Amino acid sequence: MSAPEAPFLERTPVMLSALEHYDYCPRQAGLILLEDGYADDASTVRGTLLHHRVHEPGEDNRPGVRTLRALPVWHHGLGLTGVCDVVEIYDDGTVLPVEHKSGPYTPGGPADVQAAAQAMCLEERLRTTIDSAAVYSSADRRRHTISMDGDLRARVVGTAERVREVMDETRLPAPAADQRCRRCSMNITCMPKVLANHKKFDKLRGALFSPAPETDWDD
C-alpha cells in the first residue's frame, strides 16, 4: 500500500461515514466529530449487528465476480478516508460498491452520498470509472442502485468540504429542530427544542450568568 500523497496529508481527513451523518443532519455530524457524542438506540444497535459480517475483512469468489468485504479506501484529492462494506469486482471490469444499511432506503437520501463517495474513492484507488453504486437495505432486503451522475458527485464534494469546515472551525452547527429529531438517537445530547428557541435560550442563559447586583460598600 503506497503512502498518501501530499494533498491528503495537508487537509483534515474526512471519514466517509461523516458524509452521511452530515447530509442527514449537520449538527448530528458535529456532535459525533467534535464531542464524541454518538448514542445508540434500537435502530443503531440493529445496524451494528448487521455490519458484523461485512465489517470482517474477507474475500469471496464466485463465477464472474470477486467480492471484497471491509475494504479500506481513500481519495487523495478530496481528503476522504474510510471503509467500504462490500465491493464487487466483475470479470468485465465493472466495480460496484455496496453500502449496507439496517433501515429502509430513501431514494436520494444520505446513504446515496456515502455510497457515491465510496465509488469515487475506488475510482482513484483502482484507476477506473464507476457508473453506479448500491445501497442494500435489510429492512426490505433489496439492493438499490444509484447512478453516479454529475449532481451526485458534486454533492459528495460539497458535503466533504462542509464536514471539513465543521472539524477545522470546531463549531457545532445549529440544531435542525424538525421531524428528523424525533427518530434521532442523539436527541437528548443535542437538545434541539431548547437550542432552536433562541429567545428562550438567551433568556435562560442571561438568568444563569447575569452579574450579581452591585453593593455600595460605603453604606
C-alpha positions in Angstrom: 0.0 0.0 0.0 1.6 3.3 -1.1 1.7 6.3 1.2 -0.9 9.0 0.8 0.1 11.9 -1.4 0.8 15.4 -0.1 -2.7 16.9 -0.8 -4.3 14.3 1.5 -1.8 14.9 4.3 -2.2 18.7 4.2 -6.0 18.6 4.6 -8.1 17.4 7.5 -9.2 13.9 6.5 -13.0 13.3 6.4 -14.4 9.9 7.2 -16.9 8.5 4.7 -19.4 7.8 7.4 -19.3 11.5 8.4 -20.7 12.4 4.9 -23.9 10.5 5.6 -24.3 11.9 9.1 -23.8 15.5 7.8 -26.2 15.0 4.9 -28.8 13.8 7.3 -28.2 16.5 10.0 -25.1 18.7 10.2 -25.5 19.0 14.0 -25.5 15.2 14.4 -22.2 15.1 12.5 -20.8 17.9 14.6 -21.7 16.2 17.8 -20.1 12.9 16.7 -16.9 14.5 15.3 -16.3 17.2 17.9 -17.7 15.8 21.1 -17.7 12.1 20.5 -21.4 12.3 21.3 -22.7 9.3 19.5 -25.6 7.5 21.2 -27.2 4.2 20.5 -30.8 3.2 20.2 -32.6 0.2 18.9 -32.1 1.2 15.3 -28.3 1.8 15.6 -27.9 -1.5 17.5 -29.6 -3.3 14.7 -27.2 -1.6 12.3 -24.2 -2.6 14.3 -25.3 -6.2 14.4 -25.9 -6.1 10.6 -22.4 -4.9 10.0 -20.7 -7.6 12.0 -20.3 -9.7 8.9 -19.5 -7.1 6.3 -17.0 -5.4 8.7 -14.9 -8.5 8.9 -12.2 -8.3 6.2 -12.6 -11.1 3.7 -12.9 -12.2 0.1 -15.3 -14.4 -1.7 -15.0 -15.7 -5.3 -17.9 -16.8 -7.4 -18.1 -17.4 -11.1 -17.8 -13.9 -12.7 -17.4 -11.9 -9.6 -15.0 -11.3 -6.8 -16.4 -9.9 -3.5 -14.3 -7.9 -1.0 -15.5 -7.0 2.5 -14.3 -4.2 4.7 -12.0 -2.7 2.1 -10.1 0.4 3.2 -10.3 3.2 0.7 -9.3 6.9 0.4 -9.3 9.8 -2.1 -6.2 12.0 -2.1 -7.8 14.9 -3.9 -10.9 15.1 -1.7 -9.2 14.1 1.5 -11.6 11.2 2.1 -10.9 8.0 4.0 -12.9 5.1 5.2 -14.0 1.5 4.6 -16.3 0.0 2.0 -18.7 -2.6 3.4 -18.7 -4.7 0.2 -17.1 -4.2 -3.2 -17.9 -6.4 -6.1 -15.4 -6.7 -9.0 -16.8 -8.4 -12.1 -14.9 -10.2 -14.8 -15.8 -7.4 -17.3 -14.0 -4.8 -15.1 -17.2 -3.4 -13.5 -16.7 -2.3 -9.9 -19.7 -1.9 -7.6 -19.5 -0.7 -4.0 -22.5 -1.9 -1.9 -23.2 0.1 1.3 -25.3 -1.9 3.8 -28.0 -0.3 5.9 -30.3 -1.7 8.5 -33.2 0.8 8.0 -35.4 1.5 5.0 -33.8 3.1 1.9 -34.7 6.6 1.0 -34.1 7.5 -2.7 -31.8 10.5 -2.9 -31.1 10.3 0.8 -27.9 10.5 2.9 -27.0 6.8 2.1 -26.6 7.8 -1.5 -23.8 10.3 -0.6 -21.9 7.7 1.4 -22.1 5.1 -1.3 -21.2 7.6 -4.1 -18.2 8.7 -2.0 -17.0 5.1 -1.8 -17.3 4.8 -5.6 -15.2 7.9 -6.1 -12.5 6.6 -3.7 -12.5 3.3 -5.5 -12.1 5.1 -8.9 -8.9 6.7 -7.6 -7.6 3.5 -5.9 -8.4 1.2 -8.8 -7.8 3.7 -11.6 -11.2 3.0 -13.2 -14.6 4.7 -13.8 -17.6 3.6 -11.8 -21.0 4.3 -13.2 -23.2 3.1 -10.3 -23.1 2.2 -6.6 -25.6 0.4 -4.5 -27.3 0.5 -1.1 -28.5 -2.7 0.4 -31.4 -2.2 2.9 -32.0 -5.1 5.3 -35.4 -3.6 6.1 -36.8 -4.5 2.6 -34.0 -7.0 1.7 -33.3 -5.2 -1.5 -30.3 -3.7 -3.3 -31.0 -0.2 -4.6 -28.8 1.0 -7.4 -27.5 4.6 -7.6 -26.4 6.4 -10.7 -23.1 8.1 -10.4 -24.1 11.3 -12.2 -22.6 14.7 -12.0 -25.1 16.1 -9.5 -24.4 13.3 -7.0 -20.6 13.7 -7.4 -20.9 17.4 -6.8 -23.0 16.6 -3.7 -20.2 14.4 -2.3 -17.6 17.1 -2.9 -19.7 19.8 -1.3 -20.6 17.7 1.7 -17.0 16.8 2.3 -16.0 20.4 2.3 -18.7 21.3 4.8 -17.8 18.5 7.1 -14.2 19.6 7.0 -15.2 23.2 7.9 -17.0 21.8 11.0 -13.9 20.0 12.0 -11.5 22.8 11.3 -13.6 25.5 12.9 -14.6 23.2 15.8 -18.0 24.8 15.9 -21.3 22.9 16.2 -23.9 23.5 13.5 -27.3 24.8 14.7 -29.9 22.1 15.6 -32.5 21.1 13.0 -35.4 21.0 15.4 -37.7 19.3 12.9 -39.1 15.8 12.2 -35.7 14.3 12.0 -35.1 14.9 15.7 -37.9 12.5 16.8 -36.1 9.5 15.4 -32.6 10.6 16.2 -30.7 8.6 18.9 -28.8 11.8 19.8 -31.9 13.9 20.7 -31.1 14.2 24.4 -27.5 15.3 23.7 -28.5 17.7 21.0 -31.4 19.4 22.9 -32.9 20.8 19.6 -36.1 22.2 21.1 -34.1 24.3 23.7 -31.3 25.5 21.5 -33.5 26.2 18.4 -35.7 28.6 20.5 -33.1 31.4 20.6 -35.2 33.8 22.7 -35.9 31.2 25.4 -32.3 30.1 25.3 -30.9 33.6 25.6 -33.3 34.3 28.5 -32.2 31.2 30.4 -28.6 31.9 29.7 -29.0 35.5 30.8 -30.6 34.5 34.1 -27.9 31.9 34.7 -24.9 34.2 34.0 -26.3 37.6 35.0 -23.9 39.6 37.2 -24.6 40.0 40.8 -26.2 43.3 41.9 -23.7 46.0 42.8 -23.2 46.7 46.5 -22.4 50.1 48.0 -19.7 49.2 50.5 -19.7 52.8 51.8 -23.1 52.3 53.5 
